[in-house]
């Protein structure tokens, strides 16, 4: 199927920088969802695989131009991420269920519950907190990098991130203990901050 040259899918197939950047951003948004945080070490691979699937799909004419291209791309990204999780679980988990009589949830179930709790907490957080958390945990930027980008001292940044994490704990129904207060927020990274 030939796509209109000025359509997002046509521009993407031609390698238009703007269209490629849009598609890449749409894929990244899906992969940054809390349900896919377990793929963190494989995000680049999953991202590339998704882009390859989008190109392949367009080349064989699977995309209906009457549909929204972004939704289509994000559907492929979710499918690819779920497949990656499934393959990762098969490689690392010998059994999908907990042993008989065990009161512990299976790893996959526990991970799904944690992902839902993280998603809920982030949805209830302010935009600044979501951005800080994404910068630190998802993008793995150092305190110094984030502070420089935001134009604030490292100490200020650490305080803000700590307050964000504390607010999330409270939103989840937990009050930050004095132990948590002594060890503020996220773990220290080996950086110059």
C-alpha positions, 0 to 999 in steps of 0.5 A: 500500500502506498501512503500519501507523501505528506502523511505521518506514515509516509513521512516516516517511511521516507525518513523525514527527521520530524516524523522519525522523531515523533514516532521515536517519542511515541514509542518512548512514552509507551516504554516509560510507562510503569508497567514496562520499567522491568525492561529498563535495561533493554529499553534501547533494544525494545525501542529499536525492535518496535521501530523495525516492526513499524517499518515492516508493518508499513512496508507490507501495508498493514496500517489503515491510513484512516486510523490514527498513526500514533495509536497504531505505533503505540500499539506496536510498542506495547505489543513489543514490550509485552513480548519482551517481558514475556521472554524475560520472564521465561528466561528468569522465572523457572515457575510462574506460580508460587510453591503450594502453601506459600503465602508469597505472590508469584514474581510476575503477580508481585511485579504487576501489583508494584507497577500498578501502585507506581502508576497510581502514585505517579498519576497523583503526583505533580508534574514536577515530581513526575519529571524529576522521577523520570529524569532520575529513575528512568533516564538514569541521569545523575543529580549533577546533570539534573541540577545543571539542566534545571539551573538549581543547586544539587542540594535543592534538587535532592530535597525536591526529589526527596519531597516527591518520593515522600509524597508518593509514600504518603499517597500510597498510605505509608507515612515516611519513617524516621529511618526514611528521613535519614536516608532521603529518597533515591539511592546515591549514585557515584557521581559528582553531586 
